[in-house]
Amino acid sequence: MTMGPAWEYDGYRPEEERLRESLCTLGNGYFATRGALPECTADEVHYPGTYAAGCYNRLTSEVAGRRVENEDMVNLPNWLPLRFRLAGGDWLTPDTAHVTEHHQILHLDPGLLERRTGYSLPGGGTLHVRQLRLVHLTDPHLAALRTEFTLEGPGVGLEAEAALDGRVTNSGVARYRDLDGRHLTRFHTGTAAPGTVWLRCRTRTSDVRFGLAHRLTADVPVSHANEAHRAVQLVRLTLLPGRTVTVDKTVALHTSRDPAIGDPLHAAVERVDAAPGFDELRETHATAWEQLWRRTALEVPGEAGSILRLHLFHVLQTLSPHTADLDVGVPARGLHGEAYRGHVFWDELFVLPYLNLHLPEVSRALLHYRHRRLDAARHAAHELGRRGALYPWQSGSDGREEAQQLHLNPRSGHWLPDHSHLQHHVGSAVAYNIWQYHEATGDTDFLHGEGAEMLLHIARFWADSATYDARLGRHRIRGVVGPDEYHDAYPGATAPGLDDNAYTNVTAAWVLARALELLNALPEPRRRELTESAGLEHDEPVRWEEVSRTLHIPFHDGVISQFEGYGDLAELDWDDYRKRYDDIRRLDRILEAEGDSVNRYKASKQADVLMLGYLFSPAELRALFGRLGYRLDEHAWTATVDHYLHRTSHGSTLSGLVHGWILARARRADAWAFVQESLRGDIADLQGGTTGEGIHLGAMAGTLDLVQRGLTGLETRGGVLSLDPVPLPELSSYGFPFRYHGHWGAHLRLRSGLLEVSVPASDRSPIGIRLWGQVITVVAGETARLVLPE
């Protein structure tokens, strides 16, 4: 693997194929296709998958005598197939024929995937196959594949077959394979204009209809051989030594969820007929990527910069400007695979802060996804006997809770209750993103409209969840699970849930304080509308104020406790477990297989308490604790960081990111190891085989934000850009464009102890920049240069 503006893999290695397919996925925010070889079908080595954002289907499966219901992001008909063989011979694949060379190159700047393979031919000679693939960034319904055949040796006849293949299932994740993965039904294939074939189908329960059409272009006649589940075209080519023969395949995809169409099949056929040739598609696609890079790209030198560009590439392929027109959330594993069933968790907490300053219209659309599911969240709260809105831990098409009731521990073979639905803190993540979006954009219409509705209902849920404890003289939130998913109950308890998870309580207090601030800031007519439509009682804001100041935060030994009673748990012999097991990231599964429980120990899967240092600057965190009546000085926070640093197994890709972010300020010498782990998490598949099932989108976006906000200390608060740069020697030079309060193309750069902020000429108001307590004003068309102290 080599890095740079291109991501390059050399040699054919079946054991790496799934990982390469994920990392070579191409997408445009509307749909994405894994980087599988077009001549290969799904098997133990290869997994071609195509996923359209927000397209789900729900099925019930029989597993080990249990009926299990799951909603999945659907694997769509495979548009890639293009296989080839010598006339009358066997189809050539790298698994069945001798390969003389194999290269895969992901060209990041123009958004192209290139492959070059040499096949030894039985009669002597070599067939060189070069392919270029794109998923179009200008027209989100188009994709194209160019295949070039070049012969070295005596002339031969070659047959090539291109297809749209509906014989697909959701089978890309081994542990889901006992579940029903047959999501598509009612297949029809046919031929349209000369050179065009089509396939249509629909999902079995959600009834989303799909239309695909493809056009094959070659210098020879094209014939059709459609089957029930495959729309097929054939060409017979004569290959002469040293002459290159080109076959282009252009594909269109539409779904019944698309706006401004009648029928998806009709739209796909029309679109592919009107599509220009490959060269023009490639040119317009490259131009769109160039524009998108200008708006979003970090400028970081060296290896870190190469990896960050790959991360940004995959974030933008999942959440592009086209996403702004869709009803979709942030899929935790991108559009790159089937892990987590394509569900939406809390990963937007790590994604939106980056997008806010580059593609705010996309952030707003992702918040609209949550607003459209506000009624479902209110229903979930009502089911618990509470007012307000409870957002689900896992969300899909309609916003109901999609988390499992049971999960299988592959180490022990035991089915275990899954209590992750008790992670009620998702609501705080939604509220945080609403606030961050407004601060970055100044979009008061959204904040006073849909944003206010969500924020008030989330605050209402927290106020209703808090119960008063007369002994403590404080309010408590009981029976929840925090971001550290290891601890879901007290040792030996019959009921799940923990009391006073510090992260949950502090963020709940923050939400309540912001909701009160917003209520006071709303224009009176809008405040009246909101309180009327929500049925807000006159005494509720009074209760919010009280709860926001009296929520209980547990401490032990001078550090913040992860939850009440955490200090009483046993210490784990970490050295012993590291000695006995190669990888202890999934310590919960290891202990359960030993007949033990992670609930007994001071052992975390990922950052929990320390997430507070990720969300809030040191000053804001001190103020939050002060509002709650606690003193959190630098010594107490540093001790808290150290305590959890030594008791975390990092079973989540987000954990190293959060630790790196915090240590950049708390203990700089140790920060880089965690930052590197975050950078390498997916490219080196540090979670052990998980990247092949889909990238970790939150962690990828989080590394970008680590530079944008973590190292700069950038905060968008009170209409001013606050900066508090932290010197990290390994990332001492960087720059990025940003969009702030209507200023397009502003730019921040740090190098050699000099911080520059330039604002392009426009009719917008000046930008105020706060640095170490001083505010300077940068007028449009000017650049501010600030010398940083050693």
Steps between C-alpha positions, in 0.01 A plus 500: 500500500643840404356838592484845347244657265432139398441201726677206342494124555745270325459126446192282536441387859167324556525545878514881454226525238211593736707776662603638161140489378388720793786747466458517119125564517378774265191705580332837460276532808203352312644152449835324534656181366774296664831466317442138396640359176231502226578143385445354850176412679430494874685217675734457798757730335300763311194701595366742240243719676303808387301704752265794447486741793192450719367189318404246767291184524371309803494119523430244773738202527497173691829472690571220750129458564441875544320745274723801445392815314760721333498797269795517258643743250434300184771361272373604156536315169864487403574733205870409480507160325724493197669164448708370213651181356674366197238381251373166627720513815435554872427842645822663623524606866805550725386199704482256205764622252868586533553870567828657388438841658223673694471865607212694649529876516246729665560844349363731770511837323288401195301231689600210275579135570753345262595133481765332284525123480699266278354154425718218358326338204506122439651526153774736616480876518341733755170684510542843663178638647479864608183642649392846612190537715305801623180567692407838362516799732309742274213269405446282808303236305785407263801269520739386230761230441758508221680174420806490273628164370855485362659181374865400525557192280309336212154632406190353669123532507359631831143487628389763752173496693358804680204465734273655759477219756201473732617175660630685806429464870618678811774253596805722544528453877571144611323529836173607333493211252245296697258789448281534193693722258268471198369854489416533129211351306287533182781513246446593139763547231479633148654685209440866418677699229775325305785425736293551818364238741313552825405332825233593750409359842371609840558434867286231660339700784592869470395491133777726373523455122830503310568554133844440346602532138835455331641584162796316352717677247756316289628505141314175425131401507347440845250216555255438785438186704273601786413257779241513779732675748772630267493751216788386278693635202769315304777613268747294299836670456797419279824584679816562299846534657567846647158642400269622779126430475271706725157411640307766696211422732279788615242437775206696641328430832171645627280414796137577577625731778642743241335839452390630159459164326202291399616140489856402606551263207383753241726763664803264493452405134459864397801609705736237361385571143573871547832448681812618315797275426757389756754775425246778555364331814852472635567867431185636668551259792858623553384863490237431768764336721737792450232741621414281799866468602535880486217535752599225739863388482747512787855592403724282716845386383641147508345162569240642741380733225462210254290301746288802590428554128386138470278546806349817354447323165288231670308752712414700187399188305251417778384854576535718191308809384248251349419383855336838560208384281451167678327378815801324651704497819868425559555125442767391748679284242450729201350362179792258497365175642232331706640512854255650753241442223554852368345647816538852634651520851652809666784531248363832377655637821841443338396586142288816506755725675725455195223537243356812671799707386509367143163359387247649743210414268591131551512543879158660489360209294639249750331692783177494297527119504476522880218755491287283271534224763412724795154343527657153522734629773206651689314171473805317644507740797124456550547121510730556800239721664695820437444821311738625234697308239720193535709444187595136433850358535461349149281673243404395148216593270232619741679588825385211718761322714689252280741375769511124553315331784762223497851466362728204447842478665702318232760399763254311720213430260261646759206726414506792744250777576595823324434809711652758265155659456559650847751740345260790533786747450436504122255784564779712645708433187213623280463812719875566493502484120202736473688754712833452322334535159339830600820639651695419182242628252293763679192320357247643743205387288595139564580552867169676565309251286572127487806537724299651784234228478761225535701676768199569720369145476844352577531733803153400610596132491804563721299703749239222515771233536653667806375393844574685823708324767434670835804330661734651242297817455546448126327369189603167351456323166477126557498187287704615199810385311781742417721520190718226652285206396680246723310598814128444459408388856636481852684176596244230575202730436184350351402819316713683241612861514728721708433808710647844443726434204714814517502557123122464482435733796744774397373507140138496627581805714654668196190426288269643768711816528501550120123440478442771763738736318312437175158551659612838631648601161200403285281778364185504714260388221720200422544413869123504540452276194753249630365484853144462368581226249719311750251546781779640717378559856591836654698334781712282271776758430529553877557128544751497212698774676499306826597166346773662287667619822446197724572187295725265698853444367675217687870518596744249655859548612496856368398403145166506320330160529368352179178428690383473861674200657779479241760552775383179673578278200799265496825580320579281200839338450561669165852357457370146546227543236739666254737206551231237449319661205648668195221756482289610798293763322192280551574428865128460570483195272821354646372527858154365415658198330698442822177500703576847637351845430663829410236665720711396801807703401633852453543432128359709216452418133548860392509857621198578719577765764776628272243568226422814703846632414430430134171692492593794721808719523674503841341836586150390399535174693609686814201732462261206455625332817486836679135540400437156652674606822824303448857625472688345211851642503784401269640254756167312534455482122858380441457234770173392334671474160782289648258274686303398191803496270625193685162325514376518140530221241414723199242259357368783281675695226368820663691438823853570377371813328347640820810414704727662241283814498509532879868411545599764243404743777542296818821306429647583161780241502250213502255648250667397176479123564121529527474735203698250292271217609201706384666576169589135440181347647340413167793490261679245721172338611605529865162366618590168339292438190225758556599755232417249225138526620499881465717795601456673838361833388497673841866422560599616151313830536629537855863496383419789266335691782800426724701730275219749431377553857715285729843646418376853431270513803249646254162577652212680331334664797304820534561609141878496544763249387702409809845347448731336752766313298679210665844412359522135401852460351395219265220717354656844523405625155149496357237707327138473392225701333181561694157652462380709791186713530467532123870557425596255223863404461647650817831332585703419812868402484755423769871458431828600665322652799293730277121480487330655197128553450393636162147600404414544129344821375119510528220715638485296825566644845853470642598189697598540864786275614573445868853389587608483867231739619557761228256550213624621163279575201579370152321692224399321178792517258765510773740257671592505869844370600559406863831389649456217748723491808759221523 
